[in-house]
Amino acid sequence: MGQYKKNSLSLSGAVALGTGVMIGAGIFALLGQVAELSGSLFPLAFLAGAIISGFSAYSYIKMSNAYPSAGGIAKYLIKAYGKGTITASAALLMALSMVINESLVARTFGTYTLQLFDVGENSVLVPLLGVGLLIIAFLINISGNTIIGKSSLIMAVVKIGGIAIFAIGGLWAAGFSFGASLTANPASDYSITSYIGALALSILAYKGFTTITNSGDEIVDPHKNVGRAIIFSLLICTVIYLLVAFAVSTNLSISEIIKAKDYSLAEASRPAFGQYGLWFTIGIAIIATVSGIIASIFAVSRMTAMLTDMNLIPHRHFGMPGRIQKHMLVYTVVVAILLTVFFDLSRIASIGAIFYLVMDITIHWGVLTKLREELKPKIAIVITAIVLDVVVLGAFLWIKGSSDILVVIVSALLMGVVFAGERWFLKSKTGTEA
């Protein structure tokens, strides 16, 4: 498995890392779901999500400038809250949100792949293909990271370039009619709460910037370049997401996007480019999902191995040989497979968004209340980030409570289990309860 090397990652490399994680399967899976909640204004939901993510990024930049570390978010939480239940629970929620994202990517792979064949979108082949991809990604990771390292940059360039070609080509085919797409549906069809709730999913499409913080001391001059890499990555992703959103909205009606919400980019490519365009878009989706899930499994296993080394989460090897990170690869893939089999794309994305927002609020609260004197942040920015996250989370929970209460129940139960389990584990191991 990979080893950390200080000063091994340039600013451009860090930007490539951030954009490679962010611009991937998320846009293929989330765009339709965002449109379902926000109607014809869904491109603006991605812009608003970028703005909120920008406020959120401020806290991560302040901490990474002060404490550049391979431990990333876990180390930041320790600085704020110590090695207690809050730190362990928030860090584990972050890890779980990444595992949830793996199942989202796996399902997306299955959904888009089946568009090449005359198979229903609800086919049992969707989870089966997703599980197959997870197993292949596991085998690649367990064999070592040489393939990952050599292929990641190429994959990132191909998928980002492919998505950009799709977006620009789709807009060209529609005559670059941005304005028409924003006025296609009456605003009255969607409530303010629904619009705000849509932002939870659009924010999820940007959360990959946190990956940069996890490589803190690997980046050259991290006190400056971690923050720069985050900002540049967010700006690049915002432009790409907006282009994609407008391209889809100019080629499909809102009702068509919602009907094909799990594969809206593929559906938009039909009127824009015909059959060849459809194959191209699906090909890019497959590349994005395959590369994304291989990298994600590696990142989660590395993060959870760190949490184990920090004595923040329990570990049992169950007779498995090898190092802890290889054990974590197994646990990560098993959980992702279960989610892929039992939950659809909408529910997977919803649970992931809830977990991420809760963790994000915890980070900002730590900066505001625990690290204010040390970091000297601009209080107004941190408070704004907290308020925005709370409002978006509240609206999203209200929407899901009205339309799919199972998502809220499962999310609450899982967070309760995480908090109670971590409290018990830390108390039994170290006597720590806070």
C-alpha positions in Angstrom: 0.0 0.0 0.0 1.1 3.6 -0.5 3.4 5.4 1.9 3.4 9.1 2.7 6.2 11.2 1.3 6.5 14.8 2.4 6.7 17.5 -0.3 5.9 14.9 -3.0 2.8 16.6 -4.3 3.0 19.9 -6.2 0.2 22.5 -6.3 -0.9 21.3 -9.7 -0.8 17.7 -8.5 -3.0 18.7 -5.5 -5.5 20.5 -7.7 -5.6 17.4 -10.0 -6.2 15.3 -6.9 -9.1 17.5 -5.7 -10.8 17.8 -9.1 -10.2 14.2 -9.9 -12.2 13.2 -6.8 -14.9 15.8 -7.1 -15.5 15.6 -10.9 -16.5 12.1 -11.2 -19.5 9.8 -10.7 -21.2 12.3 -8.5 -22.4 14.5 -11.3 -23.7 11.5 -13.2 -25.8 10.4 -10.3 -26.7 13.6 -8.5 -27.8 15.9 -11.3 -31.2 14.3 -11.8 -31.9 14.2 -8.1 -31.1 17.9 -7.7 -33.4 18.7 -10.6 -36.2 16.7 -8.9 -36.1 19.0 -5.9 -35.4 22.3 -7.6 -37.0 22.1 -11.1 -35.6 24.3 -13.9 -33.4 26.2 -11.5 -31.3 23.2 -10.8 -28.2 24.6 -12.5 -28.3 27.4 -10.0 -28.5 24.9 -7.2 -25.0 23.7 -8.2 -23.8 27.3 -8.1 -25.3 27.8 -4.7 -23.7 24.5 -3.6 -20.4 25.8 -4.7 -20.8 29.0 -2.7 -21.8 27.1 0.5 -18.8 24.8 -0.1 -16.6 27.8 -0.4 -17.7 29.0 3.1 -17.1 25.5 4.4 -13.7 25.3 2.8 -12.6 28.3 4.9 -12.4 26.3 8.2 -10.5 23.4 6.5 -8.0 25.9 4.9 -7.4 27.6 8.3 -6.7 24.3 10.0 -4.6 22.8 7.2 -2.5 26.0 7.1 -1.9 25.6 10.8 -1.7 21.8 11.1 -0.7 20.3 7.7 -1.0 16.6 8.4 -1.5 13.3 6.7 -4.2 12.7 9.3 -6.4 15.3 7.7 -9.8 15.7 9.2 -9.2 13.3 12.0 -6.2 15.4 13.2 -8.2 18.6 12.9 -11.0 17.1 15.1 -8.4 16.0 17.7 -7.0 19.5 17.8 -10.5 20.8 18.5 -12.1 18.2 20.7 -9.3 15.9 21.9 -9.4 12.1 21.5 -13.0 11.8 22.7 -16.4 10.6 21.5 -17.1 13.7 19.4 -13.8 13.4 17.5 -14.2 9.7 17.0 -17.8 9.9 15.9 -17.3 12.8 13.5 -14.3 11.1 11.9 -16.1 7.8 11.6 -19.1 9.6 10.0 -16.7 11.1 7.4 -15.4 7.7 6.7 -18.9 6.2 6.4 -20.0 9.0 4.1 -17.0 8.0 1.8 -18.1 4.4 2.0 -21.7 5.5 1.1 -20.2 7.4 -1.8 -18.6 4.1 -3.0 -22.0 2.4 -3.2 -23.4 5.5 -5.0 -20.6 5.2 -7.5 -21.2 1.4 -7.9 -24.9 1.9 -8.5 -24.2 4.6 -11.0 -21.8 2.3 -12.9 -24.5 -0.3 -13.1 -27.2 2.2 -14.2 -25.2 3.8 -16.9 -23.7 0.6 -18.2 -27.2 -0.9 -18.7 -28.1 2.1 -21.0 -26.0 0.3 -23.6 -28.6 -2.5 -23.6 -32.4 -2.8 -23.7 -32.7 -3.4 -20.0 -35.0 -1.7 -17.5 -33.5 0.8 -15.1 -34.8 -1.1 -12.1 -33.2 -4.4 -13.3 -31.5 -6.5 -10.7 -28.4 -6.2 -12.9 -27.9 -2.7 -11.5 -26.8 -3.8 -8.0 -25.1 -6.9 -9.5 -22.9 -4.8 -11.8 -22.2 -2.5 -8.9 -21.1 -5.3 -6.6 -18.9 -6.7 -9.4 -17.2 -3.3 -9.7 -16.6 -3.2 -6.0 -15.0 -6.6 -6.0 -12.7 -5.7 -8.9 -11.7 -2.5 -7.2 -11.0 -4.5 -4.0 -8.8 -6.9 -5.9 -6.8 -4.1 -7.5 -6.3 -2.4 -4.1 -5.4 -5.5 -2.3 -2.7 -6.3 -4.9 -1.0 -2.9 -4.2 -1.2 0.7 -5.3 1.1 0.7 -8.4 -1.9 0.5 -10.8 -3.7 3.2 -8.8 -0.8 5.6 -8.9 0.0 5.2 -12.6 -3.6 5.3 -13.8 -5.1 8.0 -11.6 -3.8 11.0 -13.5 -4.7 9.5 -16.9 -8.2 8.6 -15.7 -8.7 12.1 -14.3 -7.7 13.8 -17.5 -9.9 11.5 -19.6 -13.0 11.8 -17.5 -12.7 15.6 -16.9 -12.0 16.2 -20.6 -14.8 13.9 -21.6 -17.3 15.6 -19.3 -16.2 19.0 -20.6 -16.7 17.8 -24.2 -20.2 16.5 -23.3 -21.1 19.8 -21.7 -19.8 22.1 -24.4 -21.1 19.8 -27.2 -24.5 19.6 -25.6 -24.7 23.4 -25.3 -23.6 23.8 -28.9 -26.2 21.4 -30.1 -28.9 23.4 -28.2 -27.7 26.7 -29.6 -26.2 27.8 -26.2 -29.7 28.7 -24.9 -28.9 29.2 -21.2 -31.9 31.5 -20.5 -34.5 29.2 -21.9 -33.4 26.4 -19.6 -33.9 28.6 -16.5 -37.5 29.6 -17.4 -38.7 26.2 -18.7 -40.9 25.5 -15.6 -42.9 27.8 -13.4 -41.1 28.6 -10.1 -44.3 27.9 -8.2 -44.0 24.2 -8.9 -41.3 23.9 -6.1 -41.3 25.2 -2.5 -38.5 27.2 -0.9 -37.8 24.2 1.3 -37.5 22.0 -1.7 -35.0 24.4 -3.3 -32.9 24.5 -0.1 -33.1 20.8 0.3 -31.7 20.3 -3.2 -28.5 22.1 -2.0 -27.7 19.2 0.3 -27.2 17.0 -2.7 -25.3 19.7 -4.7 -23.0 20.2 -1.8 -22.3 16.4 -1.8 -20.9 16.9 -5.3 -18.2 19.2 -3.9 -17.2 17.4 -0.7 -14.2 15.8 -2.5 -12.2 18.9 -1.7 -11.6 17.5 1.8 -9.4 14.8 0.1 -6.8 17.6 -0.3 -6.6 18.2 3.4 -5.9 14.5 4.0 -2.7 14.8 1.9 -1.6 17.9 3.9 2.0 17.2 4.6 2.5 15.5 1.2 1.9 18.8 -0.6 4.8 21.2 -1.3 4.7 24.2 1.0 1.4 23.0 2.6 0.8 26.2 4.7 0.1 28.0 1.4 -0.7 25.4 -1.2 -3.4 23.3 0.6 -5.7 26.4 0.6 -4.8 27.3 -3.0 -5.5 23.8 -4.2 -8.9 23.7 -2.5 -9.9 27.1 -4.0 -8.7 26.2 -7.5 -10.4 22.8 -7.4 -13.7 24.3 -6.3 -13.5 26.9 -9.0 -12.8 24.3 -11.8 -15.5 22.0 -10.5 -18.1 24.8 -10.4 -17.4 25.7 -14.0 -17.7 22.1 -15.1 -20.8 21.4 -13.1 -22.6 24.5 -14.4 -21.7 23.6 -18.0 -23.0 20.1 -17.5 -26.2 21.2 -15.8 -27.0 23.8 -18.5 -26.2 21.2 -21.2 -28.7 18.7 -19.8 -31.3 21.4 -19.1 -31.2 22.6 -22.7 -31.6 19.2 -24.2 -34.2 17.7 -21.9 -37.3 19.0 -20.2 -37.5 18.8 -16.4 -40.0 16.0 -16.6 -37.6 14.0 -18.8 -34.7 14.7 -16.5 -36.7 13.5 -13.5 -37.9 10.4 -15.3 -34.3 9.5 -16.1 -32.8 11.0 -13.0 -30.3 8.1 -12.4 -28.9 8.4 -15.9 -29.8 11.9 -17.0 -26.5 12.7 -18.8 -26.9 9.6 -20.9 -30.5 10.6 -21.7 -29.4 14.1 -22.6 -26.8 12.9 -25.0 -29.4 11.2 -27.2 -31.0 14.4 -28.6 -27.7 16.2 -28.6 -25.4 13.7 -30.2 -27.4 10.7 -31.3 -26.3 7.1 -30.7 -22.6 7.8 -30.9 -22.9 10.5 -28.4 -24.8 8.1 -26.1 -22.0 5.6 -26.3 -19.4 8.4 -25.6 -21.2 9.6 -22.6 -21.7 6.2 -21.1 -18.0 5.4 -21.8 -17.0 8.5 -19.8 -19.4 7.5 -17.0 -17.9 4.1 -16.8 -14.3 5.5 -16.7 -15.4 8.0 -14.0 -17.0 5.4 -11.9 -14.3 2.8 -12.2 -11.5 5.2 -11.4 -13.4 6.9 -8.7 -14.3 3.7 -6.8 -10.7 2.4 -7.0 -9.3 5.6 -5.5 -12.1 5.9 -3.0 -11.7 2.4 -1.6 -8.0 3.1 -1.1 -8.6 6.5 0.6 -11.2 5.1 3.0 -9.1 2.1 4.0 -6.2 4.5 4.6 -8.3 6.8 6.7 -9.9 4.1 8.8 -6.4 2.5 9.3 -5.3 5.9 10.7 -8.3 6.1 13.0 -7.4 2.6 14.2 -3.8 3.6 14.8 -5.1 6.6 16.8 -7.2 4.3 18.9 -10.4 6.1 17.8 -12.2 3.1 16.3 -12.1 -0.6 17.3 -10.5 -3.2 15.1 -10.7 -7.0 14.8 -8.7 -8.9 12.3 -10.9 -12.1 12.4 -7.9 -14.2 11.5 -7.0 -12.2 8.4 -3.3 -11.9 7.7 -1.5 -8.7 6.8 -1.6 -5.1 8.0 -4.6 -3.2 9.3 -5.2 -1.3 6.1 -5.8 -4.5 4.2 -8.3 -5.5 6.9 -10.0 -2.2 6.4 -10.2 -2.8 2.7 -12.3 -5.8 3.4 -14.6 -4.1 5.8 -15.0 -1.1 3.5 -16.0 -3.2 0.5 -18.3 -5.4 2.5 -20.3 -2.4 3.8 -20.3 -0.8 0.4 -21.7 -4.0 -1.1 -24.5 -4.2 1.4 -25.5 -0.6 0.7 -25.3 -1.2 -3.1 -27.6 -4.2 -2.8 -30.2 -2.8 -0.4 -30.5 0.9 -1.2 -31.2 2.8 -4.4 -29.3 5.8 -5.7 -31.6 8.4 -4.1 -31.4 6.9 -0.7 -27.7 6.3 -0.8 -27.0 9.9 -1.8 -29.4 11.2 0.8 -27.8 9.3 3.7 -24.3 10.4 2.5 -25.4 14.1 2.4 -26.8 13.9 5.9 -23.6 12.3 7.3 -21.4 14.8 5.5 -23.3 17.9 6.7 -23.3 16.7 10.3 -19.5 16.2 10.2 -19.0 19.5 8.5 -21.0 21.4 11.2 -18.8 19.6 13.8 -15.7 20.9 12.1 -16.9 24.5 12.0 -18.1 24.4 15.6 -14.7 23.2 16.7 -13.0 26.1 14.9 -15.5 28.6 16.3 -15.5 27.4 20.0 -12.3 25.5 20.5 -9.7 26.9 18.2 -10.8 30.6 17.9 -7.8 31.9 19.8 -5.2 29.7 18.1 -6.4 30.0 14.5 -7.9 33.5 14.7 -10.5 32.9 12.0 -12.9 35.4 10.6 -15.8 34.7 12.9 -18.4 35.9 10.4 -17.3 33.4 7.8 -17.4 30.5 10.2 -20.8 31.4 11.6 -22.1 31.8 8.1 -20.8 28.3 7.2 -22.6 26.8 10.2 -25.8 28.6 9.6 -25.9 27.6 5.9 -25.1 24.0 6.8 -27.8 23.9 9.5 -30.5 25.5 7.2 -29.7 23.1 4.3 -29.6 20.1 6.6 -32.9 21.1 8.2 -34.6 21.6 4.9 -33.3 18.4 3.5 -34.5 16.4 6.6 -37.9 18.0 6.3 -38.2 17.1 2.7 -37.0 13.5 3.3 -39.2 13.2 6.4 -42.2 14.0 4.2 -41.3 11.9 1.1 -39.0 9.1 2.4 -39.0 8.8 6.1 -36.8 5.7 5.9 -33.8 7.8 5.0 -34.2 9.9 8.1 -34.8 6.9 10.3 -31.8 5.0 9.0 -29.5 8.0 9.2 -30.6 8.7 12.8 -30.1 5.1 13.8 -26.7 4.8 12.2 -25.5 8.1 13.8 -26.9 6.9 17.1 -25.0 3.6 16.8 -21.8 5.4 15.8 -22.0 7.8 18.8 -23.0 5.1 21.4 -20.5 2.6 20.0 -17.6 5.1 20.1 -18.5 6.3 23.6 -18.5 2.7 24.8 -15.3 1.8 22.9 -13.3 4.8 24.2 -14.5 4.4 27.7 -13.6 0.7 27.8 -10.2 1.3 26.2 -9.0 4.6 27.7 -11.6 5.8 30.1 -12.4 8.8 27.9 -16.0 9.8 27.6 -16.0 13.3 26.3 
